[in-house]
Amino acid sequence: MDVSPLLQRYLDSCLAEVPRWMSRVANEALQALHAPTTRSALRELPARPRDDAELALRHNHPLWARRVGELLGSRWRSEIEAGAPDAGATLSPRPAWSAEALTLVDEAEAEENIELLRAVQLVDHAAEHELHELQSRTATLRGQDAVRATSNLLRPELLVRAVWDASEVLGLGAPARKALMRASGEPLAQALKQVAIDAGRRLADWGVGQAAWKASSTPAARRVAPPNSGYDLTRPGALDSLRSRLSTRYANIDGATRAGPMDEADSLQQLDRNLVHVLARRPLGIQGADRLMARLPFLEAAGRHDDDREIMLLVAHLSGAVLDDALLPLPVRSTLASLQAPLLRVALREPRVLEDHSHPIWQMMIRLASHTAGFQDDDDPRLCALLLDVEVLFTRLQAATPAIAVHAQALTALDSLLVGELDAERREAAAPIAKLQAAARRVTMVEALRRQVRLELQDATSPWRIEGSTPARPAAAVVLDETLQHFLTGPWPEVLAHALINDGEQADTTRGLLAVVPDLLASLAPLRSEDDRRRLVAAVPGLVQRLQQGMARIATPPSQRDAVLATLMACHTDLLRPIGSAAVSLTPEEIVRRMREEELPDEPAPRTPAGDSMFDIATLDTVPAALMPEAPVAGARGWLQHLAVGTWCRLVARGDWTVARVLWVDESREHWLFSDAELGLTHGLTRRALERLADGGLAGPLEQRNLIERAVDALMAPPRGRDTTLG
């Protein structure tokens, strides 16, 4: 995508400012690290990571700033080149799913996302107004027809992520990078606030106006749900018991007049015909004048007796609360508006509707709301395509006989539409799902290999052996250093799984790696003769070579690699040390020389990337970073036991809150795939990662209560201008 000269000028000016504000951030972070008593978030960290961060920052902060500029420039170019939808398009284009779009985040990366979230929230709270204005001006600069969440190229999550990723050049470990980010949070917030102010002024001086904000029902524009009233809809007759409360509390609301009861002999058919006639005068909709409440005086006049009128009043208020639901996108509310007439007609005809919230008419409303609650864009093609089919179904229902059998058939048809929409997305996400399935198989394989290695180690280090059919006898046990034991039961099974998956079981390289554990244990067995010594001397170089090749496959950190090889060399040296006057064939120095002279292949086996992103961080509405819990939240994991495919959740991805739904889960419920409400994004999570987020209060279901429960909560809450509560 071509970049306009003005947009390029803006990008260049923003990049030119990076060294200045990064210098300010670095200086203030150094002060905070040197005197951490002023920052509670820093005081709780150990002294060593703070000292390491301070030392690295003091010597290399220009390198950090330069890397931030490089990352921002690269990511801005990638985002702009991705293009924008056609202004004339009615539906947003949907990008193809790809395995590369999936990211797998382990528990360590979950902790990283938590730190990023702290920083993002600090920036958001410090510069909310400035970022809002800059977002609208940048949308105009980029030629977008409306302001989008990603319009602003200086949005906090993108800048904070660049600052974090760039800190890798400082060579810090995870604890020290955590300390650095906490020290940088407040100065970064203030610096980026000034960056937003300056950028907005530049655009204003260049004549770039503010784009229009599109009216939408995305979470940023939605109200919070009403407080939980605790009203139990599962209790038989729960809805029916609201009738008397509503008729007392809302009597004659909006000037509604009470007609006298009709002749009890009037049939239900006559009542239904009267209702159809009243409701046909103007189609029901989401607007106030198109709701049941606006027709209530005319509907009450058609009622046969007070019971009818109380049911009409209850249905009018419940449907009104549904259409005002804060969580639902506007198009979904408009679609639900077409169920007002069928709901009223069946409620008057079948008492069971108010006795059982599992009636098909209620379930249609609940299931459609739950399925669509997480969509962020009213023009999302997934949502629009689904609602077109649902509206056809609900239109047929309006003309149908108000009977439970008819509504049960409609519920079955709706379920089919909802399942079909989810299945279609799963088919499009075949590549990420296949990649996650492979990751799940790999984890299963690693665990099986780890158990096998542990059994081999246990057998080799036990003083009792069982050989063939002979009884157990005492034997010289292998003494295994803790460093070697940790390596063989930890990273080495990862090496074996990598070889089995990528090279196959029959490959010579795989067979050689599978033989490393038994060969290594055999090399540590006590030597009984000179032949044993000669065999050990001959075997060590090849063993070390295979170990190094395996370590290269999984990119073992140099410190761990050197520690393992040094420990193994020390063990072999001890074994080869002369006993008494006995001499050894080679000295330890000669052994070391031989191992160093061993040549490895010029191109070691390539390492397969760990995979996509598995998110272990979850979602809640934005809360101040200082209020984010440090200790696990009691009972936070309870909802995970019932988490099912299709459920929308709140979670943190890439350092910011997002909304995503469960798209796939494996049979063991160990690996989860989430589809982001933003098109084209998927997040893979391990069970432990998801639990870590839930424990911190950072993961949760989008819906705490279903649609009808929220409607009842709204009726039970004190209305505006009144002090009383229902009942």
VOVO-132273 format. One record per residue (C-alpha): chain; x negated, y negated, z. Coordinates in steps of 0.02 Angstrom, whole numbers. Layout:
VOVO-132273
  kette    east   north      up
      A       X       Y       Z
...
end
This chain:
VOVO-132273
  kette    east   north      up
      A       0       0       0
      A     -70    -171     -50
      A    -104    -293      92
      A     -50    -471      61
      A    -185    -606      77
      A     -96    -682     226
      A     -82    -515     316
      A    -266    -481     281
      A    -310    -652     350
      A    -211    -612     507
      A    -298    -444     529
      A    -469    -523     508
      A    -429    -658     635
      A    -369    -530     762
      A    -526    -423     739
      A    -636    -578     758
      A    -559    -607     930
      A    -598    -432     995
      A    -776    -467    1059
      A    -717    -619    1155
      A    -574    -538    1250
      A    -667    -374    1273
      A    -811    -472    1352
      A    -688    -547    1476
      A    -614    -376    1514
      A    -787    -300    1539
      A    -845    -438    1656
      A    -691    -431    1766
      A    -694    -240    1767
      A    -875    -247    1826
      A    -824    -359    1970
      A    -683    -242    2018
      A    -797     -89    2012
      A    -929    -177    2116
      A    -801    -232    2247
      A    -658    -104    2235
      A    -579    -156    2400
      A    -474    -283    2306
      A    -389    -150    2199
      A    -286     -14    2283
      A    -290      93    2125
      A    -481      92    2133
      A    -499     115    2320
      A    -420     287    2313
      A    -551     350    2189
      A    -718     426    2246
      A    -870     312    2248
      A    -972     414    2123
      A    -856     390    1972
      A    -843     204    2011
      A   -1032     188    2020
      A   -1055     284    1857
      A    -927     174    1769
      A   -1009      16    1834
      A   -1183      70    1779
      A   -1127     120    1604
      A   -1024     -37    1581
      A   -1164    -151    1640
      A   -1284     -84    1508
      A   -1168     -43    1361
      A   -1017    -157    1363
      A   -1060    -234    1192
      A   -1057     -59    1118
      A    -886     -31    1197
      A    -817    -193    1124
      A    -886    -154     951
      A    -804      17     953
      A    -636     -58    1004
      A    -643    -169     850
      A    -686     -23     737
      A    -542      83     803
      A    -415     -58     790
      A    -466     -99     612
      A    -455      83     559
      A    -287     113     643
      A    -210     -47     576
      A    -261       1     400
      A    -189     176     420
      A     -25     107     486
      A      -7     -21     347
      A     -55     103     212
      A      81     219     275
      A     201      93     199
      A     372      34     250
      A     546      87     193
      A     629      -1      49
      A     727    -151     108
      A     873     -96       2
      A     877      81      65
      A    1027     126     171
      A     938     266     260
      A     760     268     324
      A     647     387     227
      A     602     541     322
      A     419     593     320
      A     376     774     294
      A     329     872     447
      A     149     930     453
      A      45    1036     567
      A     -72     888     585
      A      70     785     659
      A      75     903     808
      A     -41     864     951
      A     -79     982    1094
      A    -116     902    1261
      A    -180    1001    1409
      A    -168     951    1592
      A    -326     845    1584
      A    -253     748    1438
      A     -92     730    1535
      A    -189     641    1671
      A    -266     533    1536
      A     -93     483    1473
      A     -42     436    1649
      A    -189     316    1660
      A    -145     243    1490
      A      34     219    1546
      A     -24     120    1697
      A    -120       1    1584
      A      19     -13    1455
      A     145     -61    1588
      A      29    -193    1659
      A      16    -272    1487
      A     204    -257    1456
      A     246    -343    1619
      A     116    -481    1598
      A     159    -527    1419
      A     338    -472    1388
      A     398    -637    1316
      A     243    -669    1210
      A     246    -493    1138
      A     431    -510    1097
      A     402    -667     994
      A     245    -598     911
      A     338    -440     863
      A     469    -538     766
      A     340    -646     678
      A     234    -495     631
      A     388    -411     557
      A     406    -561     441
      A     222    -558     399
      A     232    -373     353
      A     386    -400     244
      A     501    -294     352
      A     688    -321     338
      A     712    -311     527
      A     606    -305     684
      A     549    -130     725
      A     465     -54     876
      A     304     -37     776
      A     310    -208     691
      A     183    -285     809
      A       6    -232     767
      A     -47    -298     938
      A      76    -192    1036
      A      11    -136    1207
      A       9      51    1178
      A     -97      34    1021
      A    -222     -86    1102
      A    -237      10    1265
      A    -263     173    1170
      A    -403      93    1069
      A    -486      27    1227
      A    -477     200    1307
      A    -538     296    1154
      A    -680     172    1129
      A    -742     201    1307
      A    -802     371    1248
      A    -958     285    1181
      A   -1009     248    1360
      A   -1041     433    1389
      A    -936     441    1546
      A    -851     593    1619
      A    -664     599    1647
      A    -668     534    1828
      A    -778     386    1781
      A    -670     342    1629
      A    -519     346    1745
      A    -607     224    1861
      A    -653     113    1713
      A    -473     106    1651
      A    -406      63    1823
      A    -535     -74    1841
      A    -492    -140    1668
      A    -302    -135    1684
      A    -267    -305    1759
      A    -398    -403    1660
      A    -340    -314    1502
      A    -160    -367    1537
      A    -209    -549    1557
      A    -326    -546    1408
      A    -197    -468    1292
      A     -67    -592    1350
      A    -180    -732    1288
      A    -215    -633    1129
      A     -27    -624    1096
      A      -6    -810    1129
      A    -148    -856    1011
      A     -88    -738     875
      A      89    -806     885
      A      26    -984     871
      A     -79    -941     719
      A      70    -863     631
      A     180   -1011     676
      A      48   -1133     608
      A      41   -1032     447
      A     229   -1049     428
      A     274    -869     472
      A     448    -869     549
      A     531    -743     662
      A     623    -597     583
      A     799    -555     636
      A     822    -430     775
      A     936    -292     716
      A    1085    -259     829
      A    1064     -81     887
      A    1102      35    1030
      A     925      97    1053
      A     872     126    1234
      A     791     -45    1245
      A     962    -122    1209
      A    1068       2    1305
      A    1129     -26    1481
      A    1089      93    1620
      A    1215     228    1662
      A    1337     194    1805
      A    1284     256    1976
      A    1321     437    2011
      A    1488     442    2102
      A    1463     623    2154
      A    1634     665    2082
      A    1638     851    2042
      A    1724     883    1876
      A    1701    1070    1893
      A    1831    1073    2032
      A    2000    1132    1965
      A    2117     985    1937
      A    1977     858    1963
      A    2035     746    1821
      A    2217     764    1866
      A    2181     700    2042
      A    2124     535    1967
      A    2296     495    1902
      A    2372     431    2062
      A    2217     331    2104
      A    2215     246    1936
      A    2401     210    1933
      A    2385     123    2103
      A    2225      32    2068
      A    2261     -23    1890
      A    2449     -50    1898
      A    2508    -178    1770
      A    2330    -216    1710
      A    2322    -342    1568
      A    2509    -374    1583
      A    2561    -198    1542
      A    2747    -176    1573
      A    2825     -20    1646
      A    2969      53    1547
      A    3094     163    1634
      A    3084     349    1615
      A    3158     426    1460
      A    3288     561    1460
      A    3204     719    1527
      A    3290     816    1389
      A    3184     733    1258
      A    3070     862    1182
      A    2882     860    1174
      A    2900     856     986
      A    2998     694     995
      A    2867     619    1113
      A    2728     670     996
      A    2818     593     847
      A    2840     431     944
      A    2654     429     989
      A    2603     459     809
      A    2714     315     756
      A    2639     196     885
      A    2460     246     850
      A    2483     235     661
      A    2518      50     665
      A    2330      16     670
      A    2187     141     667
      A    2105     170     834
      A    1923     116     847
      A    1785      58     962
      A    1833    -126     969
      A    1941    -185    1114
      A    2094    -217    1007
      A    2079     -44     930
      A    2071      54    1091
      A    2208     150    1180
      A    2209      23    1321
      A    2266    -112    1199
      A    2412      -1    1145
      A    2459      50    1322
      A    2619     -54    1338
      A    2688      22    1177
      A    2632     196    1226
      A    2712     183    1397
      A    2876     136    1315
      A    2871     302    1223
      A    2840     400    1384
      A    2976     511    1454
      A    2937     483    1638
      A    2804     420    1759
      A    2696     575    1738
      A    2679     536    1553
      A    2633     356    1589
      A    2504     405    1721
      A    2424     524    1596
      A    2422     386    1465
      A    2339     268    1588
      A    2207     396    1637
      A    2166     443    1457
      A    2158     258    1407
      A    2032     220    1545
      A    1928     376    1517
      A    1917     348    1330
      A    1873     166    1360
      A    1732     217    1477
      A    1670     341    1345
      A    1666     206    1212
      A    1569      92    1330
      A    1442     227    1373
      A    1271     147    1388
      A    1172     298    1327
      A    1255     330    1160
      A    1209     254     991
      A    1345     141     920
      A    1385     255     772
      A    1418     399     892
      A    1537     293     994
      A    1629     245     835
      A    1646     428     790
      A    1708     472     965
      A    1839     335     949
      A    1932     444     824
      A    1963     571     964
      A    2067     449    1066
      A    2231     498     981
      A    2201     688     985
      A    2149     675    1168
      A    2307     581    1218
      A    2422     694    1119
      A    2351     856    1189
      A    2343     787    1367
      A    2530     751    1363
      A    2567     920    1285
      A    2452    1035    1387
      A    2429    1005    1574
      A    2272    1114    1568
      A    2177     969    1490
      A    2176     877    1656
      A    2150    1034    1758
      A    1994    1098    1671
      A    1852     991    1603
      A    1797    1140    1497
      A    1947    1115    1383
      A    1889    1107    1199
      A    1934     923    1180
      A    1820     873    1324
      A    1683     990    1265
      A    1684     915    1092
      A    1651     745    1166
      A    1519     809    1288
      A    1423     912    1160
      A    1420     779    1026
      A    1361     650    1152
      A    1224     764    1222
      A    1165     811    1048
      A    1149     630     989
      A    1104     533    1146
      A     918     524    1107
      A     922     453     932
      A     833     285     935
      A     886     214     767
      A    1068     194     717
      A    1012     223     537
      A     916     382     576
      A     953     496     427
      A     974     646     542
      A    1108     555     641
      A    1195     480     489
      A    1206     646     396
      A    1275     734     550
      A    1406     601     588
      A    1472     604     410
      A    1517     787     432
      A    1584     761     609
      A    1697     619     554
      A    1775     731     422
      A    1809     861     558
      A    1883     734     679
      A    1991     657     542
      A    2070     827     509
      A    2096     847     696
      A    2194     684     705
      A    2324     754     585
      A    2330     927     664
      A    2451     994     793
      A    2388     952     970
      A    2363    1131    1028
      A    2221    1216    1120
      A    2197    1343     980
      A    2172    1203     854
      A    2048    1114     966
      A    1955    1276    1001
      A    1931    1300     813
      A    1872    1120     798
      A    1747    1148     940
      A    1679    1301     851
      A    1660    1200     691
      A    1573    1059     786
      A    1452    1181     867
      A    1411    1248     695
      A    1372    1071     634
      A    1261    1035     784
      A    1168    1199     769
      A    1149    1170     582
      A    1072     998     609
      A     947    1069     734
      A     907    1218     623
      A     875    1102     476
      A     749    1005     579
      A     667    1165     638
      A     649    1221     457
      A     567    1056     412
      A     452    1078     563
      A     398    1251     508
      A     214    1200     498
      A     203    1128     675
      A     302    1275     744
      A     188    1399     657
      A      38    1308     728
      A     111    1313     902
      A     156    1496     883
      A     -25    1528     837
      A     -79    1432     991
      A      38    1537    1097
      A     -33    1698    1023
      A    -207    1633    1054
      A    -168    1597    1237
      A     -96    1772    1256
      A    -250    1846    1175
      A    -368    1743    1283
      A    -281    1800    1442
      A    -290    1983    1387
      A    -475    1964    1345
      A    -506    1877    1511
      A    -427    2022    1605
      A    -535    2143    1506
      A    -694    2045    1546
      A    -650    2040    1730
      A    -628    2228    1733
      A    -797    2251    1649
      A    -878    2135    1776
      A    -792    2220    1920
      A    -850    2390    1861
      A   -1029    2332    1833
      A   -1047    2242    1999
      A    -963    2378    2104
      A   -1080    2494    2202
      A    -965    2640    2157
      A    -941    2704    1981
      A    -829    2834    1902
      A    -917    2915    1756
      A    -820    3043    1654
      A    -748    3180    1763
      A    -879    3168    1899
      A    -827    3100    2066
      A    -871    2924    2115
      A   -1052    2905    2161
      A   -1157    2763    2227
      A   -1249    2668    2090
      A   -1361    2517    2075
      A   -1239    2374    2053
      A   -1274    2226    1940
      A   -1298    2064    2033
      A   -1207    1930    1933
      A   -1246    1748    1965
      A   -1095    1636    1996
      A   -1138    1529    1845
      A   -1136    1679    1730
      A    -979    1749    1808
      A    -887    1585    1785
      A    -943    1572    1604
      A    -899    1751    1558
      A    -724    1743    1635
      A    -692    1564    1580
      A    -755    1501    1411
      A    -815    1668    1340
      A    -640    1742    1312
      A    -604    1584    1211
      A    -753    1629    1102
      A    -690    1806    1077
      A    -514    1747    1033
      A    -585    1623     908
      A    -684    1762     823
      A    -539    1885     820
      A    -418    1757     748
      A    -534    1678     620
      A    -651    1821     570
      A    -550    1976     608
      A    -585    2123     720
      A    -692    2217     593
      A    -811    2074     553
      A    -992    2100     605
      A    -995    1933     694
      A    -840    1980     795
      A    -912    2149     843
      A   -1073    2066     896
      A    -982    1942    1007
      A    -870    2077    1082
      A   -1028    2171    1131
      A   -1103    2021    1223
      A   -1024    2058    1392
      A   -1074    2243    1402
      A   -1245    2202    1330
      A   -1272    2060    1452
      A   -1220    2167    1600
      A   -1334    2307    1540
      A   -1477    2182    1529
      A   -1454    2137    1711
      A   -1458    2317    1774
      A   -1609    2363    1881
      A   -1755    2429    1779
      A   -1811    2606    1818
      A   -1952    2631    1694
      A   -2069    2548    1571
      A   -1951    2603    1432
      A   -1813    2503    1516
      A   -1927    2353    1519
      A   -1972    2369    1336
      A   -1788    2388    1288
      A   -1743    2232    1388
      A   -1882    2129    1308
      A   -1823    2183    1135
      A   -1638    2153    1172
      A   -1647    1980    1254
      A   -1679    1873    1098
      A   -1532    1947    1003
      A   -1419    1931    1155
      A   -1466    1749    1177
      A   -1438    1716     993
      A   -1260    1788    1000
      A   -1225    1688    1157
      A   -1280    1528    1071
      A   -1176    1567     917
      A   -1023    1596    1025
      A   -1050    1435    1121
      A   -1062    1340     958
      A    -891    1407     906
      A    -803    1321    1049
      A    -921    1172    1062
      A    -979    1214    1237
      A   -1045    1057    1322
      A   -1236    1050    1318
      A   -1247    1043    1508
      A   -1146    1203    1528
      A   -1239    1289    1385
      A   -1410    1247    1460
      A   -1356    1301    1634
      A   -1297    1472    1572
      A   -1453    1505    1469
      A   -1568    1447    1609
      A   -1479    1559    1734
      A   -1489    1708    1618
      A   -1674    1676    1587
      A   -1707    1667    1774
      A   -1616    1833    1801
      A   -1717    1918    1665
      A   -1877    1843    1732
      A   -1842    1916    1904
      A   -1808    2086    1828
      A   -1971    2083    1730
      A   -2076    2022    1875
      A   -2210    2152    1922
      A   -2171    2260    2073
      A   -2325    2295    2178
      A   -2471    2321    2062
      A   -2364    2364    1914
      A   -2386    2249    1768
      A   -2254    2197    1645
      A   -2271    2201    1460
      A   -2230    2016    1443
      A   -2243    1870    1561
      A   -2092    1757    1591
      A   -2178    1622    1489
      A   -2193    1742    1343
      A   -2009    1786    1358
      A   -1963    1603    1355
      A   -2077    1575    1205
      A   -1994    1719    1111
      A   -1820    1653    1145
      A   -1869    1478    1089
      A   -1942    1546     929
      A   -1781    1636     884
      A   -1702    1546     737
      A   -1515    1522     726
      A   -1422    1509     560
      A   -1430    1335     486
      A   -1240    1323     485
      A   -1161    1393     642
      A    -986    1461     631
      A    -864    1315     621
      A    -754    1283     769
      A    -568    1284     742
      A    -492    1131     823
      A    -396    1163     982
      A    -237    1111     895
      A    -106     979     901
      A     -51     880    1048
      A      29     966    1193
      A     107     837    1301
      A     105     860    1487
      A     177     694    1523
      A     355     649    1528
      A     480     514    1531
      A     579     400    1637
      A     636     223    1611
      A     490     103    1624
      A     438      77    1804
      A     298     -32    1872
      A     133      61    1872
      A     113      29    2058
      A     275     124    2090
      A     226     279    1993
      A     215     421    2120
      A      45     489    2165
      A     116     641    2255
      A     231     771    2174
      A     414     726    2180
      A     513     849    2284
      A     622     963    2178
      A     559     884    2018
      A     545    1049    1925
      A     723    1108    1952
      A     787    1044    1784
      A     648    1136    1691
      A     728    1303    1734
      A     880    1256    1629
      A     791    1160    1491
      A     856    1226    1325
      A     828    1196    1141
      A     917    1038    1084
      A     902     949    1252
      A     842     769    1246
      A     709     719    1373
      A     609     567    1422
      A     421     590    1416
      A     260     495    1396
      A     165     521    1235
      A       6     431    1183
      A      13     326    1339
      A     191     261    1321
      A     368     316    1356
      A     462     406    1220
      A     620     507    1195
      A     609     681    1120
      A     713     838    1113
      A     664    1020    1130
      A     648    1091     955
      A     570    1260     993
      A     510    1363    1141
      A     425    1532    1141
      A     500    1685    1226
      A     390    1668    1379
      A     436    1483    1396
      A     251    1443    1404
      A     243    1335    1247
      A     366    1199    1199
      A     386    1095    1043
      A     471     925    1059
      A     535     822     914
      A     510     637     943
      A     656     519     914
      A     534     425     803
      A     537     520     639
      A     393     631     590
      A     318     655     763
      A     309     816     862
      A     235     850    1032
      A     179    1020    1093
      A     177    1053    1280
      A     120    1195    1388
      A     228    1244    1534
      A      95    1188    1658
      A      80    1021    1569
      A     267     994    1576
      A     269    1042    1760
      A     129     919    1795
      A     232     780    1719
      A     388     832    1811
      A     293     840    1976
      A     240     660    1951
      A     415     603    1909
      A     357     572    1731
      A     467     699    1643
      A     654     720    1652
      A     813     748    1554
      A     884     599    1461
      A    1059     641    1525
      A    1072     659    1713
      A    1260     685    1698
      A    1365     726    1545
      A    1474     603    1451
      A    1636     635    1545
      A    1548     633    1714
      A    1474     464    1669
      A    1646     402    1617
      A    1717     454    1785
      A    1569     371    1872
      A    1610     210    1780
      A    1792     219    1839
      A    1740     256    2018
      A    1618     110    2023
      A    1683     -61    2081
      A    1744    -158    1928
      A    1680    -331    1891
      A    1762    -459    2001
      A    1831    -329    2123
      A    1767    -265    2289
      A    1869    -106    2301
      A    1822      64    2233
      A    1936     190    2157
      A    2015     292    2295
end
